[in-house]
Structure formats: C-alpha cells, structure tokens
C-alpha cells in the first residue's frame, strides 16, 4: 500500500483527497503547509507527495527546495496540484491543475506510484 502525503492549505481539498485516495486503498496523510509537510515527510517517508504551490508560510516552491536538500527524502516523487497549472521550471513527477476531477486524481496517483515502484515496504 503506497503512502501519500497531501500538502495543501485548503482543508476541504485535503479532506476530499484524503477520503478518495483512502477509499482507493492508499495510506494517506495530510499537512496544512510546507513546514508541517517537511516534518511529516521525515517521519513517514511517503511514496508520493501531492503539493499545492500557493500556501501561506512555507509555500510549495520553498518546500520543494527544502525537500531536495534532505536525504533520504530528497528523491520522493512530487505531483504539483495547483491552479497555476504546469510550472515548467519545477522538476516534479507530474502536475494536476485545480480544479480537478477525482478520476483524474486517482489515475495520476496510481500512475506516479506505479512508476516509482511505491508501496513495497516502509521502515
């Protein structure tokens, strides 16, 4: 079972994504902003991160810079979920524009976790 970390300041989006992905068989965790997301990453070592870019405090860009400097979580695949759409300079596993359909969300998460070989084992 792949572990997914959802980092988004919108509680409604966090709750909906968590509910849908949990129903689909994923182990889902959430954080309301980037700093909390980094802490959760260190603790949980997720297989995939769903990241909003525009958040108060540590935004998505700052989160990505911090994540990429930290071993062993630096290579965790990240899918950006944002109203900004595709941001070409970001080196991420995928983009999902807001608003998004739940089928598109599930398909993208399945594809990203499959490519990463996620869910095999966790410490």
Backbone as CSV, one residue per row, in Angstrom:
resi,resn,N_x,N_y,N_z,CA_x,CA_y,CA_z,C_x,C_y,C_z
1,UNK,0.846,-1.181,0.000,0.000,0.000,0.000,0.889,1.243,0.000
2,UNK,0.741,2.085,-1.009,1.549,3.293,-1.129,1.106,4.351,-0.128
3,UNK,2.096,5.056,0.410,1.839,6.168,1.323,1.851,7.470,0.534
4,UNK,0.787,8.249,0.712,0.638,9.516,0.016,0.564,10.626,1.058
5,UNK,1.337,11.686,0.851,1.265,12.865,1.709,0.654,14.001,0.905
6,UNK,-0.448,14.555,1.404,-1.151,15.667,0.763,-0.791,16.935,1.527
7,UNK,-0.181,17.904,0.833,0.179,19.176,1.466,-0.607,20.271,0.763
8,UNK,-1.610,20.810,1.465,-2.479,21.836,0.886,-3.089,22.625,2.031
9,UNK,-3.138,23.946,1.896,-3.696,24.783,2.956,-5.221,24.792,2.952
10,UNK,-5.844,24.287,1.909,-7.308,24.244,1.823,-7.815,22.952,2.471
11,UNK,-8.461,23.093,3.628,-8.927,21.922,4.388,-9.917,21.080,3.593
12,UNK,-10.779,21.716,2.793,-11.755,20.962,2.005,-11.054,20.076,0.972
13,UNK,-10.040,20.617,0.326,-9.293,19.818,-0.655,-8.543,18.693,0.043
14,UNK,-7.852,19.000,1.153,-7.131,17.956,1.900,-8.072,16.823,2.292
15,UNK,-9.234,17.189,2.818,-10.190,16.176,3.276,-10.725,15.337,2.109
16,UNK,-11.080,15.983,1.011,-11.630,15.258,-0.140,-10.582,14.320,-0.741
17,UNK,-9.364,14.814,-0.925,-8.301,13.991,-1.499,-7.983,12.822,-0.580
18,UNK,-7.911,13.086,0.711,-7.634,12.028,1.689,-8.713,10.957,1.643
19,UNK,-9.973,11.378,1.603,-11.082,10.423,1.591,-11.070,9.564,0.324
20,UNK,-10.902,10.205,-0.821,-10.936,9.478,-2.097,-9.769,8.500,-2.193
21,UNK,-8.563,8.966,-1.884,-7.395,8.087,-2.008,-7.402,6.970,-0.968
22,UNK,-7.911,7.244,0.214,-8.045,6.190,1.233,-9.007,5.117,0.754
23,UNK,-10.126,5.545,0.159,-11.102,4.611,-0.386,-10.486,3.749,-1.487
24,UNK,-9.533,4.325,-2.238,-8.863,3.608,-3.330,-7.745,2.690,-2.828
25,UNK,-7.522,2.661,-1.506,-6.551,1.734,-0.950,-5.195,2.317,-0.607
26,UNK,-5.035,3.624,-0.733,-3.780,4.259,-0.375,-3.779,4.618,1.109
27,UNK,-2.603,4.681,1.694,-2.431,5.167,3.054,-2.126,6.658,2.922
28,UNK,-3.029,7.510,3.409,-2.951,8.940,3.135,-2.746,9.728,4.425
29,UNK,-1.836,10.699,4.333,-1.531,11.606,5.432,-1.651,13.017,4.893
30,UNK,-1.827,13.996,5.779,-2.035,15.362,5.318,-1.241,16.355,6.157
31,UNK,-0.943,17.486,5.519,-0.299,18.615,6.183,-0.908,19.885,5.604
32,UNK,-1.044,20.916,6.459,-1.711,22.149,6.060,-0.768,23.181,5.445
33,UNK,0.540,22.971,5.562,1.505,23.900,4.972,2.857,23.218,4.851
34,UNK,3.780,23.886,4.182,5.054,23.277,3.824,5.912,22.807,4.986
35,UNK,6.035,23.617,6.015,6.880,23.227,7.154,6.341,21.960,7.820
36,UNK,5.035,21.910,8.020,4.415,20.710,8.573,4.602,19.533,7.614
37,UNK,4.546,19.807,6.329,4.769,18.767,5.329,6.167,18.176,5.416
38,UNK,7.184,19.006,5.623,8.554,18.503,5.782,8.678,17.605,6.994
39,UNK,8.068,18.015,8.092,8.100,17.198,9.312,7.448,15.843,9.044
40,UNK,6.287,15.868,8.400,5.583,14.615,8.101,6.403,13.732,7.151
41,UNK,7.077,14.360,6.180,7.938,13.600,5.251,9.043,12.874,6.006
42,UNK,9.693,13.586,6.903,10.780,12.974,7.678,10.266,11.795,8.495
43,UNK,9.089,11.931,9.070,8.514,10.881,9.920,8.001,9.696,9.112
44,UNK,7.300,9.974,8.023,6.527,8.948,7.313,7.216,8.361,6.090
45,UNK,8.139,9.105,5.500,8.789,8.686,4.254,7.754,8.245,3.211
46,UNK,6.917,9.186,2.763,5.855,8.829,1.809,6.421,8.374,0.467
47,UNK,5.595,7.664,-0.267,5.951,7.221,-1.614,5.677,8.308,-2.648
48,UNK,4.773,9.224,-2.315,4.389,10.292,-3.236,3.866,11.460,-2.415
49,UNK,4.180,12.671,-2.884,3.675,13.893,-2.256,2.798,14.619,-3.265
50,UNK,1.596,14.998,-2.845,0.719,15.873,-3.623,0.865,17.261,-3.016
51,UNK,1.363,18.211,-3.783,1.783,19.504,-3.242,1.082,20.672,-3.907
52,UNK,0.429,21.486,-3.090,-0.085,22.771,-3.542,1.092,23.746,-3.567
53,UNK,1.071,24.699,-4.476,2.168,25.671,-4.533,1.889,26.925,-3.727
54,UNK,0.661,27.424,-3.805,0.349,28.699,-3.175,-0.257,28.465,-1.792
55,UNK,0.627,28.552,-0.781,0.224,28.363,0.613,0.899,29.441,1.446
56,UNK,0.277,29.825,2.557,0.939,30.780,3.454,2.125,30.114,4.164
57,UNK,3.015,30.917,4.674,4.192,30.358,5.349,5.130,29.776,4.317
58,UNK,5.515,28.530,4.496,6.380,27.855,3.528,5.521,27.407,2.352
59,UNK,5.678,28.082,1.208,4.883,27.724,0.041,5.467,26.486,-0.642
60,UNK,4.852,26.079,-1.743,5.273,24.863,-2.434,6.674,24.937,-3.018
61,UNK,7.054,26.110,-3.542,8.401,26.266,-4.094,9.453,26.105,-2.997
62,UNK,9.210,26.758,-1.846,10.146,26.652,-0.715,10.197,25.216,-0.194
63,UNK,9.043,24.566,-0.151,9.002,23.173,0.294,9.867,22.299,-0.614
64,UNK,9.714,22.452,-1.929,10.492,21.639,-2.872,11.992,21.859,-2.706
65,UNK,12.413,23.120,-2.541,13.844,23.395,-2.332,14.350,22.708,-1.072
66,UNK,13.586,22.810,0.005,13.988,22.189,1.276,14.001,20.666,1.167
67,UNK,12.982,20.102,0.522,12.889,18.649,0.363,14.097,18.114,-0.398
68,UNK,14.465,18.756,-1.484,15.550,18.274,-2.345,16.918,18.351,-1.683
69,UNK,17.018,19.069,-0.568,18.292,19.151,0.170,18.408,18.101,1.266
70,UNK,17.348,17.343,1.511,17.329,16.415,2.647,17.360,14.964,2.204
71,UNK,18.417,14.277,2.558,18.450,12.824,2.378,17.842,12.207,3.624
72,UNK,17.132,11.136,3.558,16.845,10.278,2.416,15.548,10.615,1.688
73,UNK,14.916,11.738,2.005,13.618,12.055,1.388,13.745,12.912,0.122
74,UNK,14.942,13.274,-0.251,15.161,14.211,-1.358,14.587,13.727,-2.686
75,UNK,14.549,12.429,-2.904,14.083,11.903,-4.192,12.623,11.442,-4.165
76,UNK,11.889,11.820,-3.143,10.473,11.474,-3.086,9.741,12.130,-4.262
77,UNK,8.991,11.357,-5.043,8.253,11.951,-6.168,7.194,12.936,-5.678
78,UNK,7.077,14.055,-6.398,6.123,15.110,-6.056,5.241,15.385,-7.265
79,UNK,3.938,15.444,-7.018,2.975,15.882,-8.025,2.423,17.219,-7.542
80,UNK,2.572,18.251,-8.376,2.051,19.572,-8.046,0.571,19.607,-8.398
81,UNK,-0.235,20.029,-7.419,-1.675,20.185,-7.597,-1.961,21.667,-7.374
82,UNK,-2.183,22.405,-8.464,-2.251,23.854,-8.323,-3.125,24.490,-9.393
83,UNK,-3.728,25.622,-9.046,-4.490,26.413,-10.012,-3.562,27.062,-11.033
84,UNK,-2.270,27.118,-10.737,-1.298,27.690,-11.679,-1.063,26.787,-12.875
85,UNK,-1.423,25.518,-12.740,-1.167,24.573,-13.825,0.299,24.178,-13.864
86,UNK,0.788,23.866,-15.044,2.168,23.397,-15.215,3.146,24.554,-15.008
87,UNK,4.150,24.309,-14.183,5.209,25.280,-13.942,6.497,24.637,-14.453
88,UNK,6.927,25.016,-15.663,7.998,24.285,-16.352,9.303,24.153,-15.575
89,UNK,9.664,25.140,-14.770,10.964,25.069,-14.095,10.995,24.074,-12.938
90,UNK,9.857,23.570,-12.525,9.821,22.612,-11.410,10.095,21.203,-11.915
91,UNK,11.035,20.530,-11.287,11.346,19.135,-11.615,10.497,18.239,-10.724
92,UNK,9.318,17.875,-11.226,8.380,17.078,-10.444,7.850,15.921,-11.292
93,UNK,7.209,14.978,-10.621,6.707,13.775,-11.282,5.438,14.024,-12.083
94,UNK,4.750,15.137,-11.821,3.529,15.418,-12.550,2.838,16.670,-12.063
95,UNK,1.820,17.073,-12.818,1.012,18.242,-12.498,-0.452,17.861,-12.602
96,UNK,-1.252,18.383,-11.680,-2.701,18.214,-11.736,-3.317,19.590,-11.503
97,UNK,-3.926,20.176,-12.551,-4.478,21.522,-12.387,-5.752,21.517,-11.549
98,UNK,-5.874,22.539,-10.679,-7.107,22.757,-9.922,-8.013,23.635,-10.777
99,UNK,-9.304,23.401,-10.787,-9.992,22.281,-10.145,-9.768,20.999,-10.934
100,UNK,-9.802,19.882,-10.240,-9.547,18.596,-10.886,-10.682,17.636,-10.579
101,UNK,-10.842,16.671,-11.456,-11.820,15.611,-11.236,-11.195,14.518,-10.392
102,UNK,-12.010,13.840,-9.639,-11.490,12.787,-8.755,-10.922,11.614,-9.546
103,UNK,-11.507,11.311,-10.701,-10.965,10.239,-11.544,-9.560,10.588,-12.025
104,UNK,-9.352,11.853,-12.405,-8.028,12.301,-12.854,-7.023,12.217,-11.713
105,UNK,-7.448,12.575,-10.513,-6.579,12.488,-9.338,-6.138,11.048,-9.098
106,UNK,-7.089,10.144,-9.058,-6.776,8.731,-8.781,-5.867,8.166,-9.876
107,UNK,-6.166,8.474,-11.132,-5.345,7.963,-12.238,-3.910,8.472,-12.136
108,UNK,-3.738,9.747,-11.816,-2.397,10.317,-11.710,-1.628,9.716,-10.541
109,UNK,-2.293,9.536,-9.405,-1.631,8.950,-8.235,-1.247,7.499,-8.521
110,UNK,-2.137,6.751,-9.130,-1.807,5.355,-9.484,-0.604,5.295,-10.423
111,UNK,-0.600,6.148,-11.430,0.491,6.172,-12.394,1.812,6.573,-11.732
112,UNK,1.784,7.612,-10.924,3.006,8.101,-10.277,3.558,7.088,-9.280
113,UNK,2.696,6.432,-8.521,3.183,5.443,-7.553,3.658,4.189,-8.260
114,UNK,3.041,3.839,-9.369,3.484,2.675,-10.144,4.871,2.929,-10.736
115,UNK,5.064,4.114,-11.321,6.380,4.467,-11.900,7.462,4.461,-10.845
116,UNK,7.131,4.863,-9.628,8.121,4.943,-8.561,8.311,3.603,-7.860
117,UNK,7.476,2.596,-8.203,7.580,1.309,-7.517,7.173,1.421,-6.067
118,UNK,6.232,2.288,-5.772,5.859,2.634,-4.408,5.057,1.538,-3.709
119,UNK,5.166,1.586,-2.400,4.343,0.747,-1.570,4.910,-0.600,-1.249
120,UNK,6.141,-0.861,-1.623,6.723,-2.183,-1.377,6.978,-2.413,0.104
121,UNK,7.599,-1.457,0.749,7.877,-1.626,2.180,8.203,-0.280,2.784
122,UNK,8.020,-0.200,4.086,8.314,1.020,4.844,8.979,0.632,6.145
123,UNK,9.870,1.536,6.615,10.512,1.256,7.909,9.535,1.328,9.045
